[in-house]
């Protein structure tokens, strides 16, 4: 019998929590430390892989994703050991996607060949900006020249390479972003992640913003214009959006992220990692201890998880809605009805349709180009009716 998660696939997320420095905009679980016992980390990763493979036997792994932090600070033998253990605990799909996030510094680039030999077949590179003053403002340690050199190494080593850029930065104009994005597309291999700068509380940028010290942020209308321009330029270059912030050529979508957005199952391993797993027909949300030292200690005690809570049927429907509507393909309404144990209110659908925000029939619901920039407002309408 097919379980619901199989409509989204099964992936493994491995969190490496360390960075060389903490970027001021970053609210991820990342830490700066002087020394790391990489073999101790490998041992703990292997223990968690064993625990989860015993809990979820017989599955086929569609993707593995090394995120962080800065996973390109991991030694290649650690990455290889993790991949080997996952392959022993489960079956790897013939076309398994194995992604590693990398910073474009010379240290990380020097490890690319080792990562390929370990089994990595896709690199996601955090370039973030293509001008040096903005890289310094963003707290990045690399220059544009170093980023492009590292990107060339990645492109010559892997057939699949993605990179990230942040727009709506301080003092950035629409013309600035147009020139930068057009330049970026001359380098792009098959995938781009393009994020609007978001000021998160609890970050250095959040603190500066609260004190009125973060100057030059674009007005909301200017940021919206940058978003619209992004859609047009990327589509014209054969890399249309397949998700709110992600663009890809034909067949080059991130399979791992599609597991999240299509509401599949994924195991989260490492400090602060989240997961969604189905056990005995019941869906659970898992979360690991955030502090690296605490996580290592708890793994030795038998489990790195700090929480495991069942996601009840209607809550699954809400999670499916929140994730899948981010995709240009939209959501399957039959699947939503089954999970949520309800349907959308006809009046709400009619109103959103009349406003040009959605396209909906009995099988599918998706956002229009007009609707995508106001996704959160549409989700509130659909979830709250």
Secondary structure, DSSP 8 states (H G I E B T S, - for coil): ---GGGGT-EEEEEEE-EESS--TT--SS-EE-S---HHHHHHHHHHHHHHHHHHSTT-EEEEEEEEES-GGGS-HHHHHHHHHHHHHHSEEEEEEEEEEEE--SHHHHTTHHHHHHHT--EEEEEEE-SSHHHHHHTT-SS-HHHHHHHHHHHHHH-SEEEEEEEES-TT--HHHHHHHHHHHHHH-SSEEEEEE----TTSHHHHHHHTT-------HHHHHHHHHHHHHHHHHTT--EEETTEEESTT-S-HHHHHHHTT-EEEEESTT-EEEEEETTEEEEEEE-SSHHHHHHHHHTT--EEEEEE--HHHHHHHHHHHHTTBTT-EEHHHHHHHHTS---HHHHHHHHHTTSEEE-SSEEEE-HHHHTTHHHHHHHHHH-
